[in-house]
Amino acid sequence: MDVGGAAPITDAYGSVDLAALGYYHGFAFLGRSANFALGIPYGVGDFSGSASDVPKHVRHVGFLDSSLRLSVNLIGGPAMLPQEFAKWRQDILLGVSLKIVAPTGQYEPTMLVNLGTNRWAFKPEIGYSQRWNHWILDGYAGVWFFTTNPEFFSHNQYFPGVNSKSQSSVTAFEAHLSYDVRPRLWISLDANFWSGGESSVNGVSNPATYQRSSRVGITASIPLTTRQSIKISYSDGAYVRYGGNYRSIFASWQYGWVGSLVH
């Protein structure tokens, strides 16, 4: 939903309500603990702004790009049976993951603002986690890589031909400091920073789209039953050079098939 500096847009504003269906599965990989997570978001968005001093408004309803993440522990956290996991206590963990975002979202090449991006994205990442009694510190570092969008804002009155849009890689860092009040009830302080992502249209880059921004937030997980819990998070832009200047509130319902054995 980023216009990427490709058109004279001023006074831009957007509001998006999202719902997502997620699936998580843990498994053993060469004796190590591993998992994959699938996310399929659906959204309703209203966007407004002025294009060449002419007020415009658009409303989108549909699916956003879906994502798949594969993760495996390298140090700590060996593959365990549910009974073993119930007695396990974390010390130091080191793992790697690969996140893939597929272009399954709603996309119309004649429009500048879309729910989908019409490209693939890949994020290899390394993560570190350590526990001290009730406190847990998590840190992650990764790089986003993007394929080219072959039909960006094309076949319309502004650009009757075909535009291609590419984006440079984005280096991202993330950290969480959480406190376990009791099993399955925890709260965390969250922060991230990312840099890069300069956009190019038809091979011409736009330096104004280079991103160097940070967001901060808070997350809490609250158990409802032995198998169900809700997770609520809030975040806001702390330092924004380009992109990321928005507030978000997110709530999710989680169901665990292992039940009370999962802490």
N, C-alpha and C positions, 0 to 999 in steps of 0.2 A: 504494500500500500504506500510505497515511497515513490513520489513523482520524479525523484532523481535529478532535479534541476534541468529537466528536458523541455520545460515550457514556462512562459512567464506567469506563474501562479503567485498570487498575493493573498493575504488574509485567509490562508488555508486553515480549515478546522475539520476534525473528524471524530466521530464517536462510534465505538464498536462494542457490541455485546456478543460474547463468545460462549459456546457450550462445546465440550469436548468429550469424546468417548475414548477411554484409555484402557490398555491391557498390558499387564506386567507378568512375566514368567521367569522364575529362577531355575537354573539347571547347573549340572556339573560339566566342566570342560577341562579335560586332562587333569582331573583332580582338584581343580580350582573352582571357586564359586563364580558363576556367570549369570547373566540375565539379559533379556531383551524386553523393550518397552515400545508399544505402538500407540500413537496418538492421532485421532481423526477429529479435527475441530470444525465447527459449524458456526457461522457468524451472521449478524445483522449489522450493517454499517451505514451510517449517514455521513456524507462528506460534502463540504461546501468551500467555496473560495471564488476568487475573481481571476478569470483567464483573459488576459489583454484588456483588463478593466471591465469585463462583462461578468456579472455574478452568475455562478453556476452551482448546481446542486445535483448530487447523485446518491442513490440508495442501492446497496447491494445486499442480497440475501443468498447464502449458499455455503458450500464447503470451502475451507482454506486448505493449503497444502498439508498433506499428512506427513508424519515423521516416524522413523524407526531408529532405535538406539540399541546397539549391542555393546555389552560391558563385560569385563572379566578382571578378577583380582589377580595381581602378580605376587604380592606380599601380603600375608595375613588373610583371614577369611577363607579357609579351605572349604571345599564342598562338604556339606554336612546333612545328615538326616534331620527331620524336624525335631526329634527328641534331643539331638546334640546341639542344635541351634538354640533351643530354649535355655540351655545351660552355658552357652558361649558368651564371653565378655570381650568386647573389642579392645585392642591395644593400638597397633599401627597398621594401617591399610594403605596399599599402593595399587592402583589399577589403571587400566586404559579402556577407552571406549571409542566407538565410531557412531556418529549420528548422521542419518541420511534424511533429507527433506525432499520428497517427491512432488513433482508439479501436478498434483491432483486437484488443486483448488480451482474455483470458478475464474475463468479468464476470458476476456474479450479484447482482442488486439487493437480494436478501433478506439478503446477507452484508455485514458491515462491512469485512472485509479481502478484497481482490481483487488479482489480478495486473494487470488492466486498470483504467483510470480512467473509462471511459464518457464521454469528452469529448475535444474537440480542443485542441491547444496550438500556439502559434505563437511563434517567437523570431526577430525581426530582429536582426542583429548586425553590428558593424563590427570589423574586425581590422587590426592593424598588426604588421609584422615587419621586423627589420633584422639584418643579418649583419655581424660583425666577425671576419674570418678563420674560425676554427673555432667561434666563439660565435654563437648566434642568440637574439635576444630577441623573444618573441611576446606581444602583449597584445590582449585582446578585451573588448568591452562590448556588452551586449545586454539586451533586456527580454522576459520571458515573458508572453504573454497567454493566458488560458484561457476556453473556453466553459463553460457551465453543465452539470453532470451532472443530468439531469432525474429520475433514479431512484437516489437515494442512500440505502442502508440502509432500504428500503421493503418493504411487504407482509410483515411478520414480526410476532412476538409483542410486540416493543417499539414498532414503528410500523406499525400495520396500513394506514395510508394511504400517500401518496407524498411523499417528501422531495426537495427539490432542493438541490444544493450548488454554490456558486460560490466562486471564489478570486480575490483581487486580484492585480494584476500583480506580477512579481518582477524586480527589477533585478539583473543579474549581471555580475561582472567576473572575468576569468581571465588568468593570466600564466604563461609558461613560459620558462625559461632553459636552453638546451640546448647541448651540446658535441658536435661531430662528430669522433669518433675517426678515422674514415675513411669513405669513401663507404658509405652505408646502415647504418653502425654508429654509433649516437648514444645519449646519455643526457640526461635533462632533469629539472630540478626544477620542480614544478608547484604552483600555489596559486590559490585562487579565493575569492570573497566574494559573497554574495547577500543581498538584503534585500527584504522584502515578503511577499506570499502569504497574507495573512490570510483565513481561511476563513469562510464564512457558510452556514448551513443555514436554508432557508425565509426568507431575507432577514435573519436575525439573525446578526450577526457575533460571532466569538469572538476577542477581542484576544490571548488566550493563544497563538493559532496564528500570530501574526506572527513571521516568520523573520528572523534576522540572524545568519548563520553563515558559517564559513570552513573550508575543507579544504586540506590540503597533501599532497604525494605525490612520487613519483619514477617515471619511465618510462624504459625502455630498449628499443631496437630492435636486433635481432641478425640479420644475414644468415646464411642457411643455404646457399643456392646463389645463382646469378646471378638467379634469378627468385623465390626464396622467402625469407621472413624471418619471425621471430616477434617480437611486441611484448609486453612484460610491464610492468605498472604496479601500484603500491601506493599507497593513499591512506588518510588518517585524518582525523577531525575535529580541527581546531585550536582553533576557538572555536565553540561551538554554543549558540544560544539556544533554537531549536526546529527540529527536523529536521536531518538530516545527521550525526547522532551514530552513526556506524558505521565499520567498517574494510572496505576492499574490496581484493581481489587479482584482477587481470584479465590474461588471456593470450589472444593472438590469433595466428592463422597468416595470413600475407599472401602472395598470389601476384601477380606483375606480368607481364603479357603482353608488355610492351616489353623485359623482360629486363635485360641488363647496361647498357642505355642509360639506365636510370633510376637517379639518384643520390639 
